[in-house]
């Protein structure tokens, strides 16, 4: 009788559980049994592993073979256990010394020819292994850079099972041709990526060719974008087609600060699970940008799918921007599903196969036309929509959802004079990004020692008790609460926005002008205050 064990990792969302892979060989009729709650793709590993072992030049044991995945109560899914299963079997057959595999964690899919192929979720799997106390992992060679992002872990990248057998058996390592195949396909296929032509619906880095200076006019909308970036506030842009709503949203990620290391690891882990890491870039260090099509389902937005749930657009835009163009065209069910992650900063999805939790702290930008034809605000003669159609169209955005949006701005049609005026270009992305970075630093210094990092995250009770505006600055906003113009949540959001405005202009506390601008950005009602921030204010 032979017995050997090694380890792999089972992923549940972006969290991993180290799984002990045990192989037992006993005399009897040749059979291969796999136990421990495997899904269908994992059950099929029996045939993949058998073919890979034989094609790697090693004899398959003709005995009763049982492979167990422990703990048996945790559902296991995917092909990432192939490498560990194969090595456990070879250890039980004494082709490899079982002692050298006990403290190894192996992650990788096996091709029938013995090649080691990449799988989704390498980074969160290695993080789980490190948290469990393991410091040696074996991964596909093409995923070694991603695995190496975890400090304190020794990573061995292999191209084939034959190479791994040689390393573990202390034999000469054979040369293998590099394999460019096997990269996981994106889960979000069918969604458009602005500026790339790819069909994934998101891209991790904003296009560096997009500059805020390209946006003509739109002073109030540019100010709203800047305030949104400074405080992490959600934004609603309403205006006719061609006014520049999409241009502004696409340029927003570039003015957000670069991600810190911990934020980069969080974002990279989500994209690794989704199979959307950019080729040749193992770590995402800039704010992601996700722009799903308006036909996206609720599962595509918040996550889901058959079996183990997969991350949706809200998680793919974690620490970045989620842009919903033509928002009223999204289904009401999908839009209402955004309310929980907007408040909680994460998504919890319950399925029969288990409960999955994905991070979802994102900056949401909504864009909408004033009516189905988009010309309602120009002149009654141009709009072809009956009043009932306009009411139905505007009612698709529910009050509870809009109440969670801090900034609401009317984007007007660009005039001929604005478009043809020389020197009409506004501030560049670099100039605005510098102001946003300085504002974020002021907020971080003020919030040091608290669990919050930006103004939009601070609870209302903390704002009212610890971070007051100047005396009398909130009088107009409080009168709006009495008249029913603002809800209690809306009043708190006005104060949050006022703090972001104060951080941008360098005020120690929000004054009446800062609060007036915050009210104007919240309600859309002019307050007679300058809309520009920075050098042009």
PyMOL commands that set and color helices and strands:
alter all, ss='L'
color gray80, all
select helices_A, chain A and resi 40-43+45-55+82-92+98-101+122-131+141-147+161-168+212-214+219-231+245-255+261-274+298-302+313-316+327-329+332-336+338-344+387-395+399-402+416-420+429-446+455-457+460-466+475-483+488-505+512-523+534-536
alter helices_A, ss='H'
color red, helices_A
select strands_A, chain A and resi 2-12+15-26+31-35+64-70+105-106+109-110+116-117+136-140+154-158+202-203+235-239+289-290+321-324+346-351+354-359+363-368+407-411
alter strands_A, ss='S'
color yellow, strands_A
deselect
rebuild
show_as cartoon
